Amino acid sequence: MPDYIDHFGISDEDIEKVVSTALSRGCDFSDLFFEHSIENIITMEEGIVKEGLKAVSLGVGIRCVKGEGTGYAYTEELSLEKMRKAALTAAAIADSGSAPAPASYREIEHSNYYPLDRLTTDEPLGRKTGWIEQAEKAARDSDPSIVKVSVTLADSLRTVRLITSDGRSLRDVRPMTRISVSAIGERNGNRQVGISSGGGRIGPGYFAEKTPAEHGSEAARQALLLLEAIDAPAGQMEIILAPAESGILLHESVGHPLEADFIRKKTSAYTGRVGDKVASELVTVIDDGTIMHDRGSLNFDDEGVLTEPTVLIENGILKGFMQDRISASFFATSPTGNGRRESYRYPPMPRMTVTYLANGETDPGEIFSSTKKGIYCKSFKGGQVDISNGDFVFVPIEAYLVENGKITVPVKNLTLTGNGPEVLSRVTHVGNDFAFSDGRWTCGKGQSVPVGVGLPTIKISGITVGGSELG
Amino acid sequence: MNMDEMKTLAMKAIKTTIGEGADTAEVTVSGQDRFSVTVRNERTDNLTESVSSRISITLSAGKKKASITTSDLSPENIRKMIVEAVELSSVMDRDEYFDLPDQEETGVADEIKGLFDPETVGIPADEKISIALALERAACGLDTRIISDGASFSSGMYSLVFANSSGFCEGYEQTGFSTDISCAVEDTARKGKNTARKQSSFWFSTSCDRAGLDPIENTASIAVNRTLRKLGAVKPKTCSVPVIFDQVTARKFLGCIASAVNGGNIYKRASFLADMIGKEISSPLVTIIDDPLMPGRLGSRPFDAEGVRSRKNTVVENGVLTSYLLSSYQARKLSMKTTGSSGGISNFYMVPGSHTLDEIISSIDEGLFITALSGPGANWSSGDFSQGAQGIWISGGKLTHPVTEFTVAGTFSEMLSKISMVEDSLDWKSTVASPAFKIDRMTISGS
């Protein structure tokens, strides 16, 4: 962990007073989430380094939980008076008795899944603009058809201290780096956008693995490819998903409906189905916040539970859900380290960390050779799911037509639609080439949190491809 | 913080910023006081209260620009961050187009009525909770199959001060209320081994004043109706038919048009409407306006994010693109004039047409009434449109059965040019509003 700097300056005595106030109306438990965050964003567009932004936030969120109910308040002034006022507001969720606050707080040891000797946040500004310029130049130099390039480098450092009413204290420093390049190609009135981005809970060392110039070239390559792409066909067909980034399909179609709040509220399509076969036996799905340096990893979640690998689906059988403390208590099970929040302004809820489909045994070449006509999807813009039934859509950026076992021509303007449970039961091949996606995904469920995904090459026997060309 | 304290803080920050060596400074101080409660199964599920404020400063030195924003309003932190911003600006490139807006453009529009409801402050928490409870009860009372996914009430007070180093310093206050209800229902119609299918939907109401909220019975019954009418939804056949976008999906479509006319996307050429001013981009039935001066609307404002006086802008008039929405910077980049649109749209809407929704539906022999769109497949840069959708099939001029798991695809240009009927009413739910409209033909991909 990078050095923990105490931005909060709160004495144990004051903590006890605030926790006592939070417990004064008899809630089941309470927690204080102190957070200091620094975010830096530098953007280059139209050939100049144009905008620099630094954002600093400081605050504490105080939560009181009674049964399934949450009282929540936050303050950005860390005076005892303001914190007690917030605690009293949150405490109003409960209405009987009171419990004493612990007098001392035990520091909880935890693993570190993002050890760094240098932070992007501490890098000299000139070095950061250097990376950005390299990426921009690489994209611009790719081809005269590339008319606009923009590059954004964002880094952040969040310092968190969590206090729970059962006497635990946890401290963490959470770094993040993300570079994003977008390139617009224009030819004969046709305009296409290519995007490349990546990063993680990692420092400047990231650029030794994947250089800014590689991101620049990649964005341009994609835009140029899309200029050559034909409109996608419409109808039901076989889909091959490339490794790594395609994990977004899993995140949308299966991940969200396995978040325990939807199960507890009985609104998920997977409610009451533990032990059922919900996918092809080739499918094992895991959520794991302990992947080193991944964008979605956390040493502990935002309610103080240590992260761990959680098997959601094993060989097609539904094993369990992603639990926060409220849901775990409702189901009389253990929380799984999935209680996350965007910042101190929000109470936690069950969220994914790094969600992936485990490696299989099939050679990817065989997956292609068994395909007569289909679509091969390499990268994605994103997706969305209807939790109540698992119906999803997702939108590829880079995709190709596969004919008689061979990739033939790039296609554009398509949306894939399907039903999560149905599609997972139609997984016919799982490749042996598993990879995690580069760190670029942010998940929105009322609150935004960074997540990771991963997948080997897989084939699904039928998904509806929404293109505009009737075949 | 009251308005005067916010103005004092803003002026002080301007002074410090210029004192640290900046040529220009723009400061926004904003504050909010929010309350929200969600109830589920007759219990409080979540109650959140917060008071927060923030200062944001943009400065330039030698036309090199940098910004900071922070919730830590201590004088030490603000000063420290201003010094950091000056340093940050030194590594930026010179941007010849950067400047404060012309002084004749800055100013405050005449008072816009109905944006602030002084009663906001006085509503006790218990009363707010009871509104949410009543909404949930109303919904569950309509049909025993309804599973509540929560009913909410929220209220907020927002204040904003903007100041710049040319002497502008003004502020305004606004209040906002909303109610919403989400519900689900078991959908056993589809046979098969892999289903615990449900259907879900929601409805909501928003207003600047409490009295402007829809009666809870209306909100509840629309939410329940939107949920129940999805029962037994099937995948439609792949085909090419006329479609109607209802007000919810029309609003989403119009939101994409708002992005496509945004000056930032225009000068970056990330819009299918770049270079199209004065050209016919749509059927003549389409007129689109952005109006920040509307009384009692959530997007109303007396000046924009850089202090430019608000004015009504007609973006599309009878199918012809008449204006982009521009900040002063975007205007300079395009050799145009600011439209007072820094910070984005205000109240962006399509002007209602002349047909009732029933007339539009009955004009279609076989087609689709679209009620939900999902996924990120609306690409206003390339102009390609491909979205997951849900809706109701139309046969013989009547709504028949629900359909789901399909996509609608086309291009924005084609869709706009094929709008052949526009509904005669408008329901304001957010800062974008659109009547329902009919598009003569689109590709539906289903089974």
Chai-1 contact restraints between the chains, C-beta under 6 A:
chainA,res_idxA,chainB,res_idxB,connection_type,confidence,min_distance_angstrom,max_distance_angstrom,comment,restraint_id
A,I48,B,D93,contact,1.0,0.0,6.0,A-B,restraint_1
A,I48,B,D95,contact,1.0,0.0,6.0,A-B,restraint_2
A,V49,B,M92,contact,1.0,0.0,6.0,A-B,restraint_3
A,V49,B,D93,contact,1.0,0.0,6.0,A-B,restraint_4
A,K50,B,D95,contact,1.0,0.0,6.0,A-B,restraint_5
A,G52,B,A66,contact,1.0,0.0,6.0,A-B,restraint_6
A,G52,B,L88,contact,1.0,0.0,6.0,A-B,restraint_7
A,G52,B,M92,contact,1.0,0.0,6.0,A-B,restraint_8
A,L53,B,S67,contact,1.0,0.0,6.0,A-B,restraint_9
A,K54,B,I68,contact,1.0,0.0,6.0,A-B,restraint_10
A,K54,B,E84,contact,1.0,0.0,6.0,A-B,restraint_11
A,A55,B,T69,contact,1.0,0.0,6.0,A-B,restraint_12
A,V56,B,T70,contact,1.0,0.0,6.0,A-B,restraint_13
A,V56,B,D72,contact,1.0,0.0,6.0,A-B,restraint_14
A,S57,B,S71,contact,1.0,0.0,6.0,A-B,restraint_15
A,L58,B,D72,contact,1.0,0.0,6.0,A-B,restraint_16
A,G69,B,R43,contact,1.0,0.0,6.0,A-B,restraint_17
A,G69,B,T44,contact,1.0,0.0,6.0,A-B,restraint_18
A,G69,B,D45,contact,1.0,0.0,6.0,A-B,restraint_19
A,T70,B,N46,contact,1.0,0.0,6.0,A-B,restraint_20
A,G71,B,L47,contact,1.0,0.0,6.0,A-B,restraint_21
A,Y72,B,T48,contact,1.0,0.0,6.0,A-B,restraint_22
A,A73,B,E49,contact,1.0,0.0,6.0,A-B,restraint_23
A,Y74,B,S50,contact,1.0,0.0,6.0,A-B,restraint_24
A,E76,B,S52,contact,1.0,0.0,6.0,A-B,restraint_25
A,E76,B,S71,contact,1.0,0.0,6.0,A-B,restraint_26
A,T89,B,E49,contact,1.0,0.0,6.0,A-B,restraint_27
A,I93,B,L47,contact,1.0,0.0,6.0,A-B,restraint_28
A,L125,B,V91,contact,1.0,0.0,6.0,A-B,restraint_29
A,G126,B,V91,contact,1.0,0.0,6.0,A-B,restraint_30
A,T129,B,V91,contact,1.0,0.0,6.0,A-B,restraint_31
A,V147,B,R269,contact,1.0,0.0,6.0,A-B,restraint_32
A,K148,B,K268,contact,1.0,0.0,6.0,A-B,restraint_33
A,K148,B,R269,contact,1.0,0.0,6.0,A-B,restraint_34
A,I184,B,R269,contact,1.0,0.0,6.0,A-B,restraint_35
A,R191,B,S382,contact,1.0,0.0,6.0,A-B,restraint_36
A,Q192,B,S382,contact,1.0,0.0,6.0,A-B,restraint_37
A,V193,B,S381,contact,1.0,0.0,6.0,A-B,restraint_38
A,A234,B,T238,contact,1.0,0.0,6.0,A-B,restraint_39
A,A234,B,T443,contact,1.0,0.0,6.0,A-B,restraint_40
A,A234,B,S445,contact,1.0,0.0,6.0,A-B,restraint_41
A,G235,B,T238,contact,1.0,0.0,6.0,A-B,restraint_42
A,Q236,B,S447,contact,1.0,0.0,6.0,A-B,restraint_43
A,K265,B,D149,contact,1.0,0.0,6.0,A-B,restraint_44
A,K266,B,I147,contact,1.0,0.0,6.0,A-B,restraint_45
A,T267,B,D149,contact,1.0,0.0,6.0,A-B,restraint_46
A,T267,B,A184,contact,1.0,0.0,6.0,A-B,restraint_47
A,A269,B,A196,contact,1.0,0.0,6.0,A-B,restraint_48
A,R273,B,A196,contact,1.0,0.0,6.0,A-B,restraint_49
A,K381,B,P376,contact,1.0,0.0,6.0,A-B,restraint_50
A,G382,B,P376,contact,1.0,0.0,6.0,A-B,restraint_51
A,G383,B,G375,contact,1.0,0.0,6.0,A-B,restraint_52
A,Q384,B,S374,contact,1.0,0.0,6.0,A-B,restraint_53
A,Q384,B,G375,contact,1.0,0.0,6.0,A-B,restraint_54
A,S388,B,A184,contact,1.0,0.0,6.0,A-B,restraint_55
A,S388,B,K198,contact,1.0,0.0,6.0,A-B,restraint_56
A,S388,B,S200,contact,1.0,0.0,6.0,A-B,restraint_57
A,N389,B,R197,contact,1.0,0.0,6.0,A-B,restraint_58
A,N389,B,K198,contact,1.0,0.0,6.0,A-B,restraint_59
A,D391,B,T404,contact,1.0,0.0,6.0,A-B,restraint_60
A,D391,B,E405,contact,1.0,0.0,6.0,A-B,restraint_61
A,V393,B,S374,contact,1.0,0.0,6.0,A-B,restraint_62
A,V393,B,G375,contact,1.0,0.0,6.0,A-B,restraint_63
A,V393,B,G388,contact,1.0,0.0,6.0,A-B,restraint_64
A,V395,B,G375,contact,1.0,0.0,6.0,A-B,restraint_65
A,V395,B,P376,contact,1.0,0.0,6.0,A-B,restraint_66
A,V395,B,G377,contact,1.0,0.0,6.0,A-B,restraint_67
A,N413,B,D384,contact,1.0,0.0,6.0,A-B,restraint_68
A,N413,B,S386,contact,1.0,0.0,6.0,A-B,restraint_69
A,L414,B,S386,contact,1.0,0.0,6.0,A-B,restraint_70
A,T415,B,G375,contact,1.0,0.0,6.0,A-B,restraint_71
A,T415,B,G377,contact,1.0,0.0,6.0,A-B,restraint_72
A,T415,B,S386,contact,1.0,0.0,6.0,A-B,restraint_73
A,T415,B,G388,contact,1.0,0.0,6.0,A-B,restraint_74
A,T415,B,T407,contact,1.0,0.0,6.0,A-B,restraint_75
A,T417,B,G388,contact,1.0,0.0,6.0,A-B,restraint_76
A,T417,B,E405,contact,1.0,0.0,6.0,A-B,restraint_77
A,T417,B,T407,contact,1.0,0.0,6.0,A-B,restraint_78
A,P421,B,N194,contact,1.0,0.0,6.0,A-B,restraint_79
A,E422,B,N194,contact,1.0,0.0,6.0,A-B,restraint_80
A,S425,B,N194,contact,1.0,0.0,6.0,A-B,restraint_81
A,T464,B,S445,contact,1.0,0.0,6.0,A-B,restraint_82
A,G466,B,S386,contact,1.0,0.0,6.0,A-B,restraint_83
A,G466,B,T407,contact,1.0,0.0,6.0,A-B,restraint_84
A,G466,B,A409,contact,1.0,0.0,6.0,A-B,restraint_85
A,G466,B,S445,contact,1.0,0.0,6.0,A-B,restraint_86
A,S468,B,A409,contact,1.0,0.0,6.0,A-B,restraint_87
A,S468,B,G410,contact,1.0,0.0,6.0,A-B,restraint_88
A,S468,B,T443,contact,1.0,0.0,6.0,A-B,restraint_89
